[in-house]
Amino acid sequence: MLRKYGLPLLGVVMLIFAVYHVVRAQQTAPKVDPLISPAKSPFERTVAGTGMVEPETENISIGSPLPGLVVKLDVRVGDKVQRGQPMFRLDDRNLQAELVARKANLLSARAQLDKLQAMPRAEDVPPAEARVKQAEANLVDLKDQQDRMIDTAKRTPGAVTEQEVIHRKQAYEAGKYELAKAKADLDTIKAGAWKADISVAEAAVAQAEAAVKQTETELDRLVVRASVTGEVLQVNVRLGEYVGTPPNQALIVLGGTGKHVRVDIDENDLSRFREGLPARAMRRGDTLHQIPLRFVRVEPYVIPKKSLAGGTTERVDTRVLQVIYAVETSPAPLYVGQQLDVYLDASQGEPRP
């Protein structure tokens, strides 16, 4: 009974299931809207490209002009800095000690110059004048002794020897030289310092001042400051790290406050590109808001494409022309390094046939 009715019934059930499965598999799947609509050009004729957000100053890699140990870090990622604001400082203890020594040398050089410029001292003149008077009195005495000796020799021959007469004459001549020396010393004291000595002292002061300024400059170079007014994008240095010159990587990456978009125009689209074309940009994942762009410049050097957007038609050996646009307004914040879909209005400035 089971074989007579069961097997045909089972065959009919399997046939109905097979027909149902075939009919269901041939049904067209309902269309599903994508979660994010693809970007569409807002212009009738367009030149499209991939844009990369960058600071208006481009990325500035900050390094250290001198090697040393980082002892102070004044900024963090995202900080707004003004031009000339300190960002980090290196160890300066050895230069501070050197500065103290060089300042002491400068004080010594200035004191020596002041001493020369203050000459003659009022206290040095009276002793010199006294020595002149003493030499004059001594000369008068020597002159008297010489005259007496000569007179005695004339009046009483043989009373004195010829050698004694010559000795008195030589003593008198020596007295003249002593008086001349005393007068010359007095004149030297009254004349003050020699001009050449003052020049040497002035040169020594200038040299000491230059040494102090050199050390102060080296100290200032140990403080790394912001080169532009902008935002700190990256900080790759930490307290206690030793940095060299040049460093292995940018210690701090700094960028200006304004935003630019670097657009890569494929070389195949360059025949339709013109400088100054209006442009609109859209963020990835946000096709509802358009960002107006203002033309800035063209970098007239076609380079190999580095930023690939993931399209199947892209080639690594494709070359692109980079065009810089400025972001005028944006409905949402733009971040440096963010990719945008950029469309240029190719209908404007199109060459006429």
Steps between C-alpha positions, in 0.01 A plus 500: 500500500784737594689419185189530287397848620792638708770513235285676238383747764860570603592552133216748455613693812857516376383618159293779657802606714726505194255711301462740795879533542553566128225763487637673815856502371394668174333792678675838457651630824356835607730799449662625819611861528869537599571628846702782349420642160800533270625849433362671191643794313311827558606626155384409153855456373759417760857400567516279806791433730591376843581772750707485817445753780820674613588819690539818297869496593525127417633268768803654672735245655660658805844374600774607738799710385715345775516153655404466862269367769140623504433652843178691433205443263257791468246379240265212437321375191223740401645805675479834321838674500621844400811562294805505727325316784726243676408137433776308676837566665827305514738467795702825530699458823841492333427813297365680807832434680692615194291818487591584861872462424480710185308775678775510762760537223295784357495680836879463525554639150271796567677574828836503323364738237349729765835504679683614187237760412511643854875568484675703621405446860513818705700315766780412253591859402639642831754219553625543144532875546690439826744271319564777245576751774722248672693444176535875450639548854735207455623647171572836669702318767693299241569819301639670813722202582634493146578875500676478837711207384606681180576822690713313755693328223576835340603681817692219663657272248540148633238545776253280306561238240380514145291192563303678774428790266373264229287317756329826605433591139342158432288529813373835380410356156320210668302751703386667182368167370322428827324837477404437137358158597299645787354767272417239232324281758298802616398580142399135442281498810334829405439379142291208625472156335653435162247500219621164376451347847144635507436348156626161620279522809198597287566202273516274805163632619347446156637147491357423844161646402497285184576190707209579734264554206616176343416305814165678532424409139587136567272508804217645291550228239433240770142635515311372195228749404203495264595626156142602410170567670304177477402171658712217636416193289744247645738477796764229464730604783472430872662633817836340565559395138829579330457662159768522235560707190341413270241300696372166373154650458323832537497584870190718461276544196352848478245644258335836437149577614344513152416190297601421143405207280766346275312355202652236273388550139563194285723561200222373274279790613757776457365593154177615670663669796544877522649706781247676718208256447236513776490187711286318752609229741315230688613305800512124477171371636329841482357578157233738626732786586722669244809693598582803280865530403701798377781455250845584639769368268622220281820314575623465141681172540318180408595228748418130544175444680555403863152524651282222355127520559436126451347507150552200271619723215775667702860418411806549708681652202233768450634853520305791642510879509454643848270801535463689828160632609411688819202398713272802536229351724428149621182360660711274719860495625764386253806316625847508353554186293128449431408401144232685305326447168561816300315609186612787278256688275650419158232695313666828599799608298445222247678571173263586219519304172 
